[in-house]
Amino acid sequence: MTERVTNKAIFSSRIFSINYVTYPTNHSVMKHCDPVQKGRYYKLNFVLIQPKVGGVFECSNCIINLFDRVYFFRPDKYEHSVSRIQSGKRVLLSFALNI
């Protein structure tokens, strides 16, 4: 049985949310954009646990990338993805703002 991504909402409102997300071994995220009905969408992701192998975040235009652990980007405007996690897990604290 394959493990699933766990996404625990810490806080959620119409314009702001905080999530604790765990991606297991063998998981990947294909290139995509996150559509929004109106406004601008921003994400600030803190990688709390990096996989041993794989799980590399890629974004066509990151506003901020600090040490491959802190990412600030526009998921509505720029494609982003995560390569397959070959060993370990990837854990994020994710802040999302839609203004």
Residue pairs with C-beta under 8 A, 6 or more apart in sequence:
2 24
2 26
3 24
3 25
3 26
3 27
4 24
5 21
5 22
5 23
5 24
5 27
6 21
6 22
7 19
7 20
7 21
8 19
8 20
8 21
9 17
9 18
9 19
10 18
10 19
10 20
11 17
11 18
12 18
14 98
15 97
15 98
15 99
16 95
16 96
16 97
16 98
17 95
17 96
18 93
18 94
18 95
18 96
19 92
19 93
19 94
19 96
20 91
20 92
20 93
20 94
21 91
21 92
21 94
22 89
22 90
22 91
22 92
23 29
23 51
23 55
23 82
23 85
23 89
23 90
23 91
23 92
24 85
24 89
25 51
25 85
25 86
25 87
25 88
25 89
26 84
26 85
26 86
27 82
27 84
27 85
27 90
28 54
28 81
28 82
28 83
28 84
28 85
29 80
29 81
29 82
30 81
31 58
31 79
31 80
31 81
32 79
32 80
32 81
33 75
33 76
33 77
33 78
33 79
33 80
34 41
34 75
34 76
35 76
36 76
36 98
39 98
39 99
40 74
40 76
40 77
40 98
40 99
41 74
41 75
41 76
41 77
41 96
41 97
41 98
42 72
42 73
42 74
42 75
42 96
42 97
42 98
42 99
43 71
43 72
43 73
43 74
43 75
43 94
43 95
43 96
43 97
44 70
44 71
44 72
44 94
44 95
44 97
45 57
45 70
45 71
45 72
45 92
45 93
45 94
45 95
46 69
46 70
46 92
46 93
46 94
47 57
47 68
47 69
47 70
47 71
47 90
47 91
47 92
48 91
48 92
48 93
49 88
49 89
49 90
49 91
50 68
50 69
50 88
50 90
51 85
51 86
51 87
51 88
51 89
51 90
52 86
52 87
52 88
53 85
53 86
53 87
53 88
54 83
54 84
54 85
54 86
54 87
55 82
55 83
55 84
55 85
55 86
55 88
55 89
55 90
56 68
56 82
56 83
57 68
57 71
57 80
57 81
57 82
58 80
58 81
58 82
58 83
59 65
59 71
59 73
59 78
59 79
59 80
60 78
60 79
60 80
61 73
61 74
61 77
61 78
62 71
62 72
62 73
62 78
63 72
63 73
63 74
64 70
64 71
64 72
64 73
65 71
65 72
73 80
82 90
